Amino acid sequence: MALSTIKTASIANNAVTTDKIVNDGNLGNRNLIINGAMAVDQRHDGSSFTVVNGNTLTGYVADRFRVNETSGAVITGQRVADAPVGFEYSSKLTVTTADASLGSTEFHRVIQPIEGKDISHLNWGTSNAKTLTLTFHVKSSLAGQYYISVFNNAADRTLLKGYTISSANTWEKKTITIIGDQTGTWLTTNAVGIHLMWSLGTGSTYQSNTLDAYQAGFFMAKSDQVNLAATNGSTWQLTGVQLEVGDVATPFEHEDFATTLRKCNRYFQTVSGRLWGGYGAGADYLQWWFDGEMRTAPTVTGTTGTVDVNTSSHGNYRRVHQVYNPSPNSYAQYAATATADAEL
């Protein structure tokens, strides 16, 4: 018997083989999620913060993982050194003030928006839409039923998928198949292409009983979703998030820290520098180059003086200029940090 015949006969159709990975195009750079191991935390560097209540005012537990909550609850976020084997960090939410009864439009969620330029190969919105596989590790003090939501930029197409946390305070790995939407509009620009969301409690306005199929409108969960905020002191943690093309879950794609940081810096980064101010020499200023091209013109906030983004030379949001002392009157050393925010 030929070797190829033996190989074909002895391998299950869905087994992860070298041939299958190559044919599915899943070798390097296969994870559509940025910072899935929670390695980068530029805003807080592991410090705890209180999530700002409001639909549009958000916090980031780790880079690219945004947390929203609109209710009477108070939730803190923190990247912590608690993770399953193979990982170092996870994003953790803790309820410090409970809200056991959510209003119809109240909710709690963790979300990563995926840029449209990164999903053009998925062909969503066409008959050639590709299937994705989502894997992640989750841990919560509250066992029960939870949901993820996949929705488009306009929030008028949604897919709901459920998962169960079986044991409290135990790391569990979840694998979820996400079919591609053959209709609807899924942007391939530098705006949001796909929102991937984990629900932690959802009011009735955003509840639906339709699972495993795309539907018109915006939804977050079914009515049996656990309300994390109902219990003071409850926790929910996430790490090892991978979203890849195909119907097979491959091992998590660990990449070097510099690569992950560079990807995060397209959306948010911190720049800093020092200079000596000269007496009577006119305005003192610092000038930095951003680490790579940012997604769009960022909002730049500095610690001192006037901050602006210089795009005249390149037109691609690569340089920031910060004025410290328009009329220096003595020699002095200046040091400062500026943040540039181009989040989706």
N, C-alpha and C positions, 0 to 999 in steps of 0.2 A: 504494500500500500504506500502511495506517495506520502511524503511528509506533510504536504499541505492538506491532504485528506484527513490524516490523523489529527492535525491541529484543529481543523474545522469541526470534526466530530466530537472532540473532547472538551470544547469550550462552550459554555452556555452563551446564549445570545446576548445577554446583558452583562457578561463578565467584563471587568476592566482589563483589557489587554493592550499591549503596545500598538498593535494594528488598529484597534478601535480608537485609541486616543489620537493617533496620527490622522486617521481618516476623519475624525470629528473636529479636527483643528484645535485640540485642547492642550497643546504642549505648554509653552510659556505664556505668561500674561493672560491667563484665562479667567481670572477673577474680575468680574465687573464691579465688585465692591472695593472701595478704597479704605485702607486701614482696618480691615476686618479683624485683625488681631489686637486692635486697640493700642498699637505700639506708640502712636503719636498723639500727644495731648498738649498742643501749643498754648491753649488758652489758660489752663489751670495747672498743668504739670502735676497732676495727682491730688490737688487740693480740692476740698469739698466746696460746693456752691449751691445756692438756692435757686431752683428753676423759677424763672420769671413767669407769672401767670398771664396767659394771653395767647391768642391764636397766632399772632404774628411776631410776638416777642419770644425768642427762643434761647435756649442754652445748648451747649455742646459738651457732652460727657467726655468724648474723645473726638479728635478731628473727624469731620464728616458725619458723625452720628449726633443728630439733633434731637432734643427732647422738647416736647410741647405739653402743656397741661392747662386746661381751662376749667377750673372748679374751685370749690372752697378748700381744697386740700393744699398742703404745703409739701413739696417734694425736694429733696436734695439730690444732687448728682455728684459722682466722683469716679475717676478711674482708679481701680484698686489692684493690688498685687494678689489677687485671688482668681485662679483660673484652673481649668482641667489640665491634665497631663498634655504637654506639647505646647502650652501657651503660658505667658507670663502675666498678662493683664486682662481685666474685663471692665466693662462699663457697668456701674452699679447705681440704681435708683433706690432711695429710701424715703418712705412716707414719714414725715415728722408731725403733720397735722392731718387727721383723717377726714374724709368726706364719704359717708356710707351711701348717700343717695345722689347720684349724678343727675343733673338736669338734662333735658332732651338734647341740648347742643353742647354739653360738656364732655370732655374726654381727656385721656392721658395716652401719650404715644411716643415711641422712638422711631425716627425716620432717617433714611439716607436717600437724598435725591441723586439720581444718576444722570450725568450730562448726556444730552442727545447725541453729541459727537461720538460717544462711546457705544452707542447702540445701533448705529446704522446697519451693521452686518446682521442684525436680528430679523430684519424685514417685517417688523410688526406693522400691522395695518394692511397686510397683503396676504394672499393665499399661501405664501412661502414663509410665513411667520415661524420662527424657530422656538422650540421648547427649551426651557431653562431648568436647572436644578439648583435649589437653595439648600445649603447646609449651615447650621449654626449650633453653638453650645449655649444652653440657657440654664439658669438656676434661680429659684424663687422660694421665698418662705411660704407662699401660697400655692398649693397644688390645685390643678383644675384645668379648665378649658380656656385656651387662648387662640388668637387669630393673627394672621398677617394679612396685609392688604397690598395689592399691586395696582397702582392707578396712574393715569397719564397726566400730562401737564395741565390740561383743562379740567381735570377732575370730573370727567364725564364718562369714563370707562373704568370699571373696577373689577378685579378678581379677588375673591376672598378664599383663604385656605386656613384650615384649623390645625392646631397641634395641642397635645395634652402634656402638661407637666405632671408626671405620675407621683413623684416623691418630693416633699418639701426639703429645701436646703441641700439639694443634690444636683450635681452637674449632669445634664442629660443632653445628648446630641440628637438633633432633629434634621430630617431630610424631607424636603417638600418639592414636588414637581410643579412647575409653573408653565402652563401651556402658553404659547404665543397668541396674541390677539390678531385675528385675521381682518378685523375692521377697526374703526376708530382712528384717531390721529395720534401718533407717537412721534414727537419731534426728534429730528436729527441735527438740530442746531446747537448753539452753546447754551440754550435754555434747558430746562428739565426734560429729559426723555422719559424716564420711568421713576416713579416714587416707590420705594420699598419701605413698608411700615409695619411695626409691631404694635398691636393694640394692648393697652394696659387698663382699659376701662372706657366704655363708650356709651353715650346717651342714645335714646331711642331714635333720634333723627338720622343717625349714621349706622343704624343696625339693619341687617338684611338676612333673610333665611336662605339666600341663594349662594351655594358654594360651588367651587370647581368650574365655574363658567363665567365669562365676562358679562357684565350687565351695564346698562346705561346708568349714569349717576355716580355719586361718591359715597362709599360705605367703608366702615372700619372693622365690623365684627357682627356676630350674631348676638342675640340677647343673653346667651349663657356665658359670655365673656367674663372672666374674673375681673372684678374691680379692685385693682391693687390698692387704691386709696381708701378702701373701706376699713382697713385695719391699720391702726397707728403702729409704726415700727416695721411694717412689711417691706420686703426688698425684692428686687428683680435684677438679674445680671445677664450680660450678653457678651459673647466673644466668639472667635473662630468663624466669622461670617463669610461665606463664599457663595457666589452666584455665577454659574457657568453654563455655557451652551451644552445642550444634550440632555438625555434622560438618565445619565449615570453620574453619581456623586464620586468625584475623585478626591484624594487626600488634599488637605488644605495647602494652598500654595504659599509657603513662607518665602518672603522676599527680603532682601537686605534692607536695613533701616533707612539708608539714604534714598533708596528707590521709593519707599512708602512716603517719606517726608517730602520728596519732590512732587509726588502726586497730590499730596495734601496742600502744598504751597500754591497750587493753581487756584485754590479757593480761599485760602487764608494763610498769612505768613507774618512773621515778626522780623523787622529789620532794625539794626542798631549800628552805632558808630560813635567815634570821638574825634574832636578837633581842637586845635588851639585857636582862640579868638585873637585877632590882632588889633591893637589900639589904633583907632582912627583910620582903619583900613576899609571902611564901608561895612556892609552887612556880613556877618559871620553865618555860614551855613554848612550843613552836611548834605551829602548826596550819596545815595545808595542805588545799587541795581537790585531789582527783585530777583529771586531765585526762579528763573524761568518766566515764561509768559503767563500772565494770569488770565482767568476765564473772560473777564471783562474789566472795564475801568473800576478799580477797587475804591472803597471808601477808606481813606487813610486817616488814622488818628495818631497824633504824636504826643509826647509827654510835655513838650515845651515849644513855644513859638508857632510859626505858621507852617502848615504842611500842604504840599500840592504834588500832584502826579505829573511828571513831564513825559508827554508822548510826542512831542514835536519832532524828535529825531527818528523815532521808530514806529510810532502809532500803534504799539502793541503792548502797552502797559508794562514796561520793563524798568522804569526808573522813577525813584521818588526823591524829592528835594525838600529839605526842611530848613527853614530860616530860624536861627536862634536869637540873634541880637541885631536888629536892623542898624543900630548906632552904637557899636562897641566903644567903650571908653577905657578899657584896660585889657591887659592880657589875661586870658582865662581858659581853662580847659572845659569843654562841653562834652557831655555824654548823654545819650537819650535813646529811647526805643520808640519805634512807630509800628503800628499794626496796619495791615492792608487786608481788607475783607471783600472778597468777590464771590461769596457763597451763593448757591442757587436758592 
